[in-house]
Amino acid sequence: MLPKLAKIGDLPFEEKLTAKKEKFIESAHIKIMEKRSLILGFHL
């Protein structure tokens, strides 16, 4: 496991890509959840 404090700039190339992908997926997931909650009439 990587130490939590490692910055993305410190990571090897493949891990940088993975971290970017995970961030992208995470933000996309949050957006989807926000849309769903708006449709259902809930607020986060």
PDB file of N, H, CA, C and O in Angstrom:
ATOM      1  N   MET A   1       0.834  -1.211   0.000  1.00  0.00           N
ATOM      2  CA  MET A   1       0.000   0.000   0.000  1.00  0.00           C
ATOM      3  C   MET A   1       0.866   1.257   0.000  1.00  0.00           C
ATOM      4  O   MET A   1       1.963   1.275   0.557  1.00  0.00           O
ATOM      5  N   LEU A   2       0.358   2.285  -0.625  1.00  0.00           N
ATOM      6  H   LEU A   2      -0.534   2.270  -1.078  1.00  0.00           H
ATOM      7  CA  LEU A   2       1.056   3.574  -0.629  1.00  0.00           C
ATOM      8  C   LEU A   2       0.775   4.306   0.668  1.00  0.00           C
ATOM      9  O   LEU A   2      -0.317   4.198   1.225  1.00  0.00           O
ATOM     10  N   PRO A   3       1.756   5.047   1.147  1.00  0.00           N
ATOM     11  CA  PRO A   3       1.465   5.915   2.291  1.00  0.00           C
ATOM     12  C   PRO A   3       0.418   6.949   1.889  1.00  0.00           C
ATOM     13  O   PRO A   3       0.417   7.420   0.752  1.00  0.00           O
ATOM     14  N   LYS A   4      -0.462   7.302   2.803  1.00  0.00           N
ATOM     15  H   LYS A   4      -0.462   6.920   3.727  1.00  0.00           H
ATOM     16  CA  LYS A   4      -1.566   8.210   2.491  1.00  0.00           C
ATOM     17  C   LYS A   4      -1.065   9.584   2.056  1.00  0.00           C
ATOM     18  O   LYS A   4      -1.737  10.280   1.295  1.00  0.00           O
ATOM     19  N   LEU A   5       0.120   9.977   2.540  1.00  0.00           N
ATOM     20  H   LEU A   5       0.666   9.412   3.158  1.00  0.00           H
ATOM     21  CA  LEU A   5       0.594  11.330   2.284  1.00  0.00           C
ATOM     22  C   LEU A   5       1.313  11.470   0.950  1.00  0.00           C
ATOM     23  O   LEU A   5       1.707  12.574   0.573  1.00  0.00           O
ATOM     24  N   ALA A   6       1.490  10.359   0.229  1.00  0.00           N
ATOM     25  H   ALA A   6       1.170   9.462   0.535  1.00  0.00           H
ATOM     26  CA  ALA A   6       2.174  10.443  -1.060  1.00  0.00           C
ATOM     27  C   ALA A   6       1.372  11.344  -1.999  1.00  0.00           C
ATOM     28  O   ALA A   6       0.166  11.169  -2.169  1.00  0.00           O
ATOM     29  N   LYS A   7       2.057  12.300  -2.596  1.00  0.00           N
ATOM     30  H   LYS A   7       3.037  12.442  -2.458  1.00  0.00           H
ATOM     31  CA  LYS A   7       1.401  13.173  -3.566  1.00  0.00           C
ATOM     32  C   LYS A   7       1.387  12.464  -4.917  1.00  0.00           C
ATOM     33  O   LYS A   7       2.229  11.605  -5.174  1.00  0.00           O
ATOM     34  N   ILE A   8       0.448  12.813  -5.768  1.00  0.00           N
ATOM     35  H   ILE A   8      -0.237  13.511  -5.559  1.00  0.00           H
ATOM     36  CA  ILE A   8       0.346  12.178  -7.076  1.00  0.00           C
ATOM     37  C   ILE A   8       1.644  12.373  -7.859  1.00  0.00           C
ATOM     38  O   ILE A   8       2.053  11.481  -8.602  1.00  0.00           O
ATOM     39  N   GLY A   9       2.292  13.518  -7.704  1.00  0.00           N
ATOM     40  H   GLY A   9       1.960  14.243  -7.100  1.00  0.00           H
ATOM     41  CA  GLY A   9       3.550  13.776  -8.393  1.00  0.00           C
ATOM     42  C   GLY A   9       4.670  12.831  -7.994  1.00  0.00           C
ATOM     43  O   GLY A   9       5.628  12.667  -8.749  1.00  0.00           O
ATOM     44  N   ASP A  10       4.573  12.203  -6.820  1.00  0.00           N
ATOM     45  H   ASP A  10       3.794  12.337  -6.207  1.00  0.00           H
ATOM     46  CA  ASP A  10       5.613  11.299  -6.334  1.00  0.00           C
ATOM     47  C   ASP A  10       5.429   9.874  -6.851  1.00  0.00           C
ATOM     48  O   ASP A  10       6.325   9.043  -6.704  1.00  0.00           O
ATOM     49  N   LEU A  11       4.288   9.591  -7.449  1.00  0.00           N
ATOM     50  H   LEU A  11       3.561  10.267  -7.569  1.00  0.00           H
ATOM     51  CA  LEU A  11       3.969   8.215  -7.801  1.00  0.00           C
ATOM     52  C   LEU A  11       4.596   7.823  -9.132  1.00  0.00           C
ATOM     53  O   LEU A  11       4.811   8.671  -9.997  1.00  0.00           O
ATOM     54  N   PRO A  12       4.890   6.522  -9.294  1.00  0.00           N
ATOM     55  CA  PRO A  12       5.299   6.007 -10.602  1.00  0.00           C
ATOM     56  C   PRO A  12       4.176   6.198 -11.623  1.00  0.00           C
ATOM     57  O   PRO A  12       3.020   6.412 -11.258  1.00  0.00           O
ATOM     58  N   PHE A  13       4.531   6.120 -12.897  1.00  0.00           N
ATOM     59  H   PHE A  13       5.470   5.946 -13.193  1.00  0.00           H
ATOM     60  CA  PHE A  13       3.601   6.471 -13.969  1.00  0.00           C
ATOM     61  C   PHE A  13       2.293   5.686 -13.910  1.00  0.00           C
ATOM     62  O   PHE A  13       1.216   6.279 -13.970  1.00  0.00           O
ATOM     63  N   GLU A  14       2.374   4.351 -13.792  1.00  0.00           N
ATOM     64  H   GLU A  14       3.249   3.870 -13.743  1.00  0.00           H
ATOM     65  CA  GLU A  14       1.143   3.549 -13.801  1.00  0.00           C
ATOM     66  C   GLU A  14       0.252   3.919 -12.628  1.00  0.00           C
ATOM     67  O   GLU A  14      -0.972   3.979 -12.749  1.00  0.00           O
ATOM     68  N   GLU A  15       0.888   4.166 -11.492  1.00  0.00           N
ATOM     69  H   GLU A  15       1.882   4.118 -11.393  1.00  0.00           H
ATOM     70  CA  GLU A  15       0.105   4.510 -10.306  1.00  0.00           C
ATOM     71  C   GLU A  15      -0.524   5.891 -10.444  1.00  0.00           C
ATOM     72  O   GLU A  15      -1.617   6.137  -9.935  1.00  0.00           O
ATOM     73  N   LYS A  16       0.176   6.795 -11.136  1.00  0.00           N
ATOM     74  H   LYS A  16       1.064   6.595 -11.549  1.00  0.00           H
ATOM     75  CA  LYS A  16      -0.412   8.111 -11.422  1.00  0.00           C
ATOM     76  C   LYS A  16      -1.689   7.941 -12.223  1.00  0.00           C
ATOM     77  O   LYS A  16      -2.716   8.546 -11.916  1.00  0.00           O
ATOM     78  N   LEU A  17      -1.613   7.103 -13.264  1.00  0.00           N
ATOM     79  H   LEU A  17      -0.779   6.611 -13.513  1.00  0.00           H
ATOM     80  CA  LEU A  17      -2.786   6.884 -14.109  1.00  0.00           C
ATOM     81  C   LEU A  17      -3.925   6.300 -13.297  1.00  0.00           C
ATOM     82  O   LEU A  17      -5.074   6.725 -13.421  1.00  0.00           O
ATOM     83  N   THR A  18      -3.598   5.323 -12.465  1.00  0.00           N
ATOM     84  H   THR A  18      -2.665   4.978 -12.365  1.00  0.00           H
ATOM     85  CA  THR A  18      -4.621   4.688 -11.633  1.00  0.00           C
ATOM     86  C   THR A  18      -5.245   5.701 -10.689  1.00  0.00           C
ATOM     87  O   THR A  18      -6.464   5.735 -10.523  1.00  0.00           O
ATOM     88  N   ALA A  19      -4.408   6.526 -10.072  1.00  0.00           N
ATOM     89  H   ALA A  19      -3.417   6.498 -10.208  1.00  0.00           H
ATOM     90  CA  ALA A  19      -4.914   7.530  -9.136  1.00  0.00           C
ATOM     91  C   ALA A  19      -5.832   8.516  -9.855  1.00  0.00           C
ATOM     92  O   ALA A  19      -6.883   8.891  -9.336  1.00  0.00           O
ATOM     93  N   LYS A  20      -5.419   8.935 -11.067  1.00  0.00           N
ATOM     94  H   LYS A  20      -4.565   8.630 -11.489  1.00  0.00           H
ATOM     95  CA  LYS A  20      -6.254   9.854 -11.841  1.00  0.00           C
ATOM     96  C   LYS A  20      -7.580   9.199 -12.189  1.00  0.00           C
ATOM     97  O   LYS A  20      -8.642   9.809 -12.068  1.00  0.00           O
ATOM     98  N   LYS A  21      -7.501   7.937 -12.627  1.00  0.00           N
ATOM     99  H   LYS A  21      -6.638   7.442 -12.726  1.00  0.00           H
ATOM    100  CA  LYS A  21      -8.717   7.207 -12.980  1.00  0.00           C
ATOM    101  C   LYS A  21      -9.638   7.093 -11.780  1.00  0.00           C
ATOM    102  O   LYS A  21     -10.844   7.315 -11.889  1.00  0.00           O
ATOM    103  N   GLU A  22      -9.063   6.744 -10.626  1.00  0.00           N
ATOM    104  H   GLU A  22      -8.084   6.563 -10.538  1.00  0.00           H
ATOM    105  CA  GLU A  22      -9.873   6.591  -9.422  1.00  0.00           C
ATOM    106  C   GLU A  22     -10.525   7.906  -9.040  1.00  0.00           C
ATOM    107  O   GLU A  22     -11.690   7.936  -8.645  1.00  0.00           O
ATOM    108  N   LYS A  23      -9.766   9.004  -9.158  1.00  0.00           N
ATOM    109  H   LYS A  23      -8.819   8.979  -9.478  1.00  0.00           H
ATOM    110  CA  LYS A  23     -10.330  10.320  -8.848  1.00  0.00           C
ATOM    111  C   LYS A  23     -11.469  10.642  -9.796  1.00  0.00           C
ATOM    112  O   LYS A  23     -12.517  11.140  -9.387  1.00  0.00           O
ATOM    113  N   PHE A  24     -11.242  10.343 -11.094  1.00  0.00           N
ATOM    114  H   PHE A  24     -10.391   9.938 -11.427  1.00  0.00           H
ATOM    115  CA  PHE A  24     -12.253  10.618 -12.107  1.00  0.00           C
ATOM    116  C   PHE A  24     -13.515   9.810 -11.824  1.00  0.00           C
ATOM    117  O   PHE A  24     -14.626  10.338 -11.847  1.00  0.00           O
ATOM    118  N   ILE A  25     -13.321   8.509 -11.556  1.00  0.00           N
ATOM    119  H   ILE A  25     -12.418   8.080 -11.537  1.00  0.00           H
ATOM    120  CA  ILE A  25     -14.457   7.633 -11.270  1.00  0.00           C
ATOM    121  C   ILE A  25     -15.195   8.117 -10.034  1.00  0.00           C
ATOM    122  O   ILE A  25     -16.425   8.148  -9.998  1.00  0.00           O
ATOM    123  N   GLU A  26     -14.417   8.498  -9.012  1.00  0.00           N
ATOM    124  H   GLU A  26     -13.418   8.473  -9.040  1.00  0.00           H
ATOM    125  CA  GLU A  26     -15.010   8.971  -7.761  1.00  0.00           C
ATOM    126  C   GLU A  26     -15.862  10.217  -8.009  1.00  0.00           C
ATOM    127  O   GLU A  26     -16.991  10.300  -7.526  1.00  0.00           O
ATOM    128  N   SER A  27     -15.326  11.191  -8.761  1.00  0.00           N
ATOM    129  H   SER A  27     -14.408  11.124  -9.153  1.00  0.00           H
ATOM    130  CA  SER A  27     -16.082  12.426  -8.999  1.00  0.00           C
ATOM    131  C   SER A  27     -17.283  12.153  -9.899  1.00  0.00           C
ATOM    132  O   SER A  27     -18.343  12.754  -9.724  1.00  0.00           O
ATOM    133  N   ALA A  28     -17.119  11.248 -10.862  1.00  0.00           N
ATOM    134  H   ALA A  28     -16.258  10.760 -11.005  1.00  0.00           H
ATOM    135  CA  ALA A  28     -18.242  10.886 -11.718  1.00  0.00           C
ATOM    136  C   ALA A  28     -19.338  10.226 -10.885  1.00  0.00           C
ATOM    137  O   ALA A  28     -20.524  10.497 -11.069  1.00  0.00           O
ATOM    138  N   HIS A  29     -18.921   9.355  -9.967  1.00  0.00           N
ATOM    139  H   HIS A  29     -17.957   9.135  -9.817  1.00  0.00           H
ATOM    140  CA  HIS A  29     -19.873   8.669  -9.089  1.00  0.00           C
ATOM    141  C   HIS A  29     -20.625   9.683  -8.229  1.00  0.00           C
ATOM    142  O   HIS A  29     -21.840   9.581  -8.058  1.00  0.00           O
ATOM    143  N   ILE A  30     -19.896  10.660  -7.691  1.00  0.00           N
ATOM    144  H   ILE A  30     -18.909  10.742  -7.831  1.00  0.00           H
ATOM    145  CA  ILE A  30     -20.528  11.695  -6.867  1.00  0.00           C
ATOM    146  C   ILE A  30     -21.550  12.474  -7.697  1.00  0.00           C
ATOM    147  O   ILE A  30     -22.648  12.762  -7.222  1.00  0.00           O
ATOM    148  N   LYS A  31     -21.186  12.816  -8.942  1.00  0.00           N
ATOM    149  H   LYS A  31     -20.294  12.583  -9.328  1.00  0.00           H
ATOM    150  CA  LYS A  31     -22.111  13.547  -9.813  1.00  0.00           C
ATOM    151  C   LYS A  31     -23.367  12.730 -10.077  1.00  0.00           C
ATOM    152  O   LYS A  31     -24.480  13.255 -10.042  1.00  0.00           O
ATOM    153  N   ILE A  32     -23.177  11.434 -10.344  1.00  0.00           N
ATOM    154  H   ILE A  32     -22.273  11.008 -10.372  1.00  0.00           H
ATOM    155  CA  ILE A  32     -24.325  10.558 -10.592  1.00  0.00           C
ATOM    156  C   ILE A  32     -25.223  10.511  -9.364  1.00  0.00           C
ATOM    157  O   ILE A  32     -26.445  10.599  -9.478  1.00  0.00           O
ATOM    158  N   MET A  33     -24.613  10.371  -8.188  1.00  0.00           N
ATOM    159  H   MET A  33     -23.620  10.299  -8.095  1.00  0.00           H
ATOM    160  CA  MET A  33     -25.391  10.315  -6.952  1.00  0.00           C
ATOM    161  C   MET A  33     -26.143  11.622  -6.723  1.00  0.00           C
ATOM    162  O   MET A  33     -27.287  11.615  -6.269  1.00  0.00           O
ATOM    163  N   GLU A  34     -25.492  12.747  -7.041  1.00  0.00           N
ATOM    164  H   GLU A  34     -24.562  12.753  -7.409  1.00  0.00           H
ATOM    165  CA  GLU A  34     -26.154  14.046  -6.886  1.00  0.00           C
ATOM    166  C   GLU A  34     -27.356  14.144  -7.815  1.00  0.00           C
ATOM    167  O   GLU A  34     -28.424  14.604  -7.411  1.00  0.00           O
ATOM    168  N   LYS A  35     -27.177  13.705  -9.073  1.00  0.00           N
ATOM    169  H   LYS A  35     -26.310  13.332  -9.401  1.00  0.00           H
ATOM    170  CA  LYS A  35     -28.288  13.740 -10.025  1.00  0.00           C
ATOM    171  C   LYS A  35     -29.432  12.873  -9.536  1.00  0.00           C
ATOM    172  O   LYS A  35     -30.594  13.277  -9.568  1.00  0.00           O
ATOM    173  N   ARG A  36     -29.086  11.667  -9.080  1.00  0.00           N
ATOM    174  H   ARG A  36     -28.142  11.339  -9.054  1.00  0.00           H
ATOM    175  CA  ARG A  36     -30.111  10.757  -8.573  1.00  0.00           C
ATOM    176  C   ARG A  36     -30.861  11.373  -7.412  1.00  0.00           C
ATOM    177  O   ARG A  36     -32.088  11.302  -7.344  1.00  0.00           O
ATOM    178  N   SER A  37     -30.115  11.979  -6.495  1.00  0.00           N
ATOM    179  H   SER A  37     -29.118  12.037  -6.550  1.00  0.00           H
ATOM    180  CA  SER A  37     -30.769  12.546  -5.314  1.00  0.00           C
ATOM    181  C   SER A  37     -31.642  13.738  -5.708  1.00  0.00           C
ATOM    182  O   SER A  37     -32.682  13.972  -5.093  1.00  0.00           O
ATOM    183  N   LEU A  38     -31.225  14.497  -6.734  1.00  0.00           N
ATOM    184  H   LEU A  38     -30.380  14.307  -7.233  1.00  0.00           H
ATOM    185  CA  LEU A  38     -32.065  15.598  -7.215  1.00  0.00           C
ATOM    186  C   LEU A  38     -33.352  15.056  -7.821  1.00  0.00           C
ATOM    187  O   LEU A  38     -34.438  15.579  -7.572  1.00  0.00           O
ATOM    188  N   ILE A  39     -33.214  14.000  -8.622  1.00  0.00           N
ATOM    189  H   ILE A  39     -32.332  13.575  -8.824  1.00  0.00           H
ATOM    190  CA  ILE A  39     -34.384  13.393  -9.257  1.00  0.00           C
ATOM    191  C   ILE A  39     -35.346  12.881  -8.191  1.00  0.00           C
ATOM    192  O   ILE A  39     -36.562  13.026  -8.316  1.00  0.00           O
ATOM    193  N   LEU A  40     -34.789  12.283  -7.145  1.00  0.00           N
ATOM    194  H   LEU A  40     -33.801  12.166  -7.044  1.00  0.00           H
ATOM    195  CA  LEU A  40     -35.630  11.736  -6.078  1.00  0.00           C
ATOM    196  C   LEU A  40     -36.114  12.802  -5.109  1.00  0.00           C
ATOM    197  O   LEU A  40     -36.955  12.536  -4.251  1.00  0.00           O
ATOM    198  N   GLY A  41     -35.575  14.021  -5.251  1.00  0.00           N
ATOM    199  H   GLY A  41     -34.892  14.237  -5.948  1.00  0.00           H
ATOM    200  CA  GLY A  41     -36.016  15.116  -4.402  1.00  0.00           C
ATOM    201  C   GLY A  41     -35.292  15.201  -3.070  1.00  0.00           C
ATOM    202  O   GLY A  41     -35.753  15.881  -2.154  1.00  0.00           O
ATOM    203  N   PHE A  42     -34.156  14.513  -2.955  1.00  0.00           N
ATOM    204  H   PHE A  42     -33.781  13.960  -3.700  1.00  0.00           H
ATOM    205  CA  PHE A  42     -33.363  14.587  -1.725  1.00  0.00           C
ATOM    206  C   PHE A  42     -32.226  15.569  -1.916  1.00  0.00           C
ATOM    207  O   PHE A  42     -31.800  15.815  -3.044  1.00  0.00           O
ATOM    208  N   HIS A  43     -31.735  16.126  -0.838  1.00  0.00           N
ATOM    209  H   HIS A  43     -32.082  15.925   0.079  1.00  0.00           H
ATOM    210  CA  HIS A  43     -30.559  16.989  -0.892  1.00  0.00           C
ATOM    211  C   HIS A  43     -29.479  16.395  -0.020  1.00  0.00           C
ATOM    212  O   HIS A  43     -29.738  15.909   1.081  1.00  0.00           O
ATOM    213  N   LEU A  44     -28.255  16.443  -0.534  1.00  0.00           N
ATOM    214  H   LEU A  44     -28.045  16.838  -1.428  1.00  0.00           H
ATOM    215  CA  LEU A  44     -27.127  15.882   0.223  1.00  0.00           C
ATOM    216  C   LEU A  44     -26.780  16.778   1.386  1.00  0.00           C
ATOM    217  O   LEU A  44     -25.857  16.478   2.143  1.00  0.00           O
TER     218      LEU A  44
END
